[in-house]
Amino acid sequence: MPVLSLDHRVDGPPRLVAGVLRESVSSARAVARVGARFTAPSALLVAGDEIRVALPGGFPACRTRITRAGADGLWSELAVGSAAVLRHSTRVTPADGGGSHVHDELTWEPPLGVLGRLSDPVLRHYGARLLRARRDVLAERVAELGRAGVVVGAAIVRDGRVLVAQRSYPSELAGRWELPGGGVEDGESEQQALVRECAEELGARVVVGERLGTDLPIGRRVLRIHTARAAAGSPEPEAREHRALRWVGSHEVAALGWLDADRAVVAELVDLLRT
């Protein structure tokens, strides 16, 4: 079974690198550099999403399904296409001396017969170019976001449920669900920003815990989700800036109409609520 791989170092933390790997616009940019087209159902990819890649030269498009997306990388496999097997894995680990080590690998099995013999060189050619383009775009985007502003979100958990907030504005986002939070101001730590935002948005006091999931690119900023719990004696959260608040369990989380960025931590939220 043919294999193409590329190892390289990216000057950025693994959570940020893994987050950029999930960003559809970065993938589309890399694919465009080899003359192909990339389409995806959301701005940030999660397990179960199907992406479509159309190669130039009249070759049939293929659809691949994301099988895993998290802080250690991104994995996909063929859903529909002319190859018998097509797998793409990108593993992210801390690099010696700082930054991240990325192992990017394509594995495929061409169809049987003459078509297979003809398609194998094409897959090798475009596969090698794609891995190099992906390396370059990843480094560029990580460098850009390394200087970006930070937005923080709070996964506030109580009795096996997480607090979710329904947007009331702007109009194009109204009605969708998110985790409460906001921008980190100058001189604030992420934890301080979350405590302030929850007090302003919810009228509640929280104790901030650990990070959850990858960094999540949102345009020119980065969203980082932290776990949290209500501080002792805190008032009950109220919807001061949102249309509504709800406490939801692990079986309800996936069914909500999330904002794209918050949707990207649904799997981690489910695991958190089940522990």
N, C-alpha and C positions, 0 to 999 in steps of 0.2 A: 504494500500500500504506500503510495508516494507521500512524502512528508517534506514540507518547507518550514523552516523556523528561523527566527531572528531574535537574538539577545541584545539588549541595549540598556543603558542607564538613563534615567530621567531625573533631572534636578528638581525634585519635589517629593513631598511625603506620600507614602502609599495610598492613604485615603483619598488624597486629591487626584492622584493618577488613576485610581480605580473609578473615581467619579467621572472623570473626563472620558474614560472608555465607554461609559454608559450614555454619553451625550450624543444624540442623533446628529446634530449639526456638525460635530467634529468628525463623525464617521462619514457623513455625506461629503465633507471637504476632502477627506483622504481618498474616498472612492472616485471623486471627480478628477483627481490628479492622474488617474490611470484611464480616464475617458469613460468611466462607467457612471451609472446613476444609482442612488441609494434612497429608498423611502422607508419610513418607519411610522408606527402608530402613535408615538408620543415623543416628547422632547428628551425624556430620560428612560432608558430601557430597563425592563424588569423581566424576570423569568416568565416565559409564556408568550412574550411579544414575538411577532413574526416580522422580519425585515425582508425587503426585496432588493436584489442587486441585478441590474441589467448591464451586461457587458456590451461593448461596441462590436461592430462587424456582423450584426445579424445573429449572434448566438442567443439562444433562448435564455430568458431571465430565470433566476432561481430565487426561492424563498427559504430563508433559514429561520429557525426558532431559537430564541434565547433560552438556554436550559438552566443557567445559573448566573447571577449578577450580585457581586458583593465586594467587601473590602479587599478580598484577595484576587479579584479579577473578573473576567467575563468569559462565558462559554456559550457556544451555539452549535447547532447541527442542522443538516439539511431537512427541510420540510417538503419542498417540491422543487424538482430540477432534473437535469439530464444525467447528472452523476449518480452512481450507485450509493456512494457515501461522501459526505463533505462535513468536516468538523473544523471548527476554529476555536482555539483556546488562547486566552491571554492571561497569564499568571503574573501577579504583582507581589513582590516581596521587598523588605527593606534591603538596601544596598550597603555594603561595607563602606564606611566613611560618610554615610548620609545619602539622601535621595532614595530612589527606588530602582530595583532591577526588574525588567520586564522580559518575560519569555513569551514570544508571540509565535503560534504554531498553526499551520494549516495541514490537515490530513484529508486525503480523498481517495476514492476508488472510482475510476472512470466506468462508464457503461461498457457492456460487453460488445465485442465485434469491432467492425471498422470505425464506428463512431467513437468508440473508446480510444483507439489508437490515434485518431485525429485530434481528439479533444485534450489528450494529456499534455502535449507541448503548450497548448493555449493556456491551460490551467496553470502550468508551471510559470509561464511568462507573466500572466497577469497576477498570479499569486505572489511572486517575488516582488513585483512592482508595488503591489498593494501593501505588503508588509513594510516596505521602505517608506511609502507615503504615510502609512499609519504611524510609524515611528516619528516622522518629521512633524506631522500635525499634532501628535500627542505632546511632543516637547514644546511646540509653540504655544499650545493652549494652556498647558500647565504653567509655563512661564508667565503668560498673561494673567491667569487667575491667582498666581502666587502674590501678585500685587493688588488684588481686588479687595473690595470691601466685603465684610462678612455679615451674613444674616443668621440668626440663631432661632431654633424652634425647640419647644419643650414637649416631650412625651411624658405628660403628667399621669402617673399610674396610681390607682386606688382600688383595692379589693378586686384585682384582676381585670380592671377596665382602664381605658385610656381616655383622656378628655380631648374631644375634637371640637373644632369651631367652624361654623359656616360663614363664608364670606358674605358681606353685604354690599361691597363695592370693590373695584370698579364694575361697571355693568357686565363686562365680558367674563368676569370671574364670580359674580354674585351667584350664590346658591351652591358653590363648590366648597369642599371641606379641606381643612388644613390643621396643622398643629399650631397653637398660639406661639407668638414670638415676634421678633423684629430685628432691626439693624443694630449692630454694635457701634457705639459712639466712640469718639476719640477719648483715649484714656481709660476705657472700660475693658475688663476681661469678658470673655464670652459668658462666664457664669454670672457676673454682675449685670450684664445686659439682659440675660434671661430673667433674673430676679426683678429688675426694673420693668421690663415689658409685661411680665405676668401681673405685677401690681397695677400697671396702667390699664391693661386690656381686660383683666379679669377681677381686679380688686382682691387678689389672692396673694399670699406669701408662699414661696416655694423654696425647696432645698434642691439644688442641682446635682445630678449624679454624673454618670459616665456618658461618653459619646455613643451614638447609635448609627450604624451604617457608614456609608461612604460620605465624603464631601459631595455636594450636589450643585453643579453649575447651574446658575439661573441668570442667563445673560452675562452681564459684566460683574456679577457678584457670586459669592459662594454661600450656600445654605449648609449649616451644620446642625444636626439634631442631637440633643442631649436628653437623657432620661431625667425625670424630676419627680418629686413627691411634695405634697402639701406640708408646709411647716406646722409645727404644733400651734394650735389656737388660730390657724388661718381661717378667715371667713370663707364661706362657700363661693366658688367662682361664679361670676355673673357676666352676661354678654354685654359688655359696655361698648364694644366696637364691632361686634359680630351680630349676624342675624339670629344665631342660636348656638347653644352649647349642648353637647351630649356626652355621656359616658358610655363607651361601647366596648364589648368584649371581643375576644379573638375571633369568634365566628361571624361578627358583624363588620370587622375592619375592612375586609377586601371588597365588600359590596358598596362602600361609600363612593360618591363621585368626587374623588380627590383632585386637588391641583396636581399637575404633573410632578413637581418636585417632591411633594409629600407622598404621592403614590409610590415613589421610589424607595420608601422605607417600610412599606406595608409588610413585607416578609419578615423584617426584623421586629416590627411591632407585634406581629402574631407570635413569634418565638418568645418575645419578652413577656407577653400576657399569659403564655402557657407555662412559664417557669414558676 
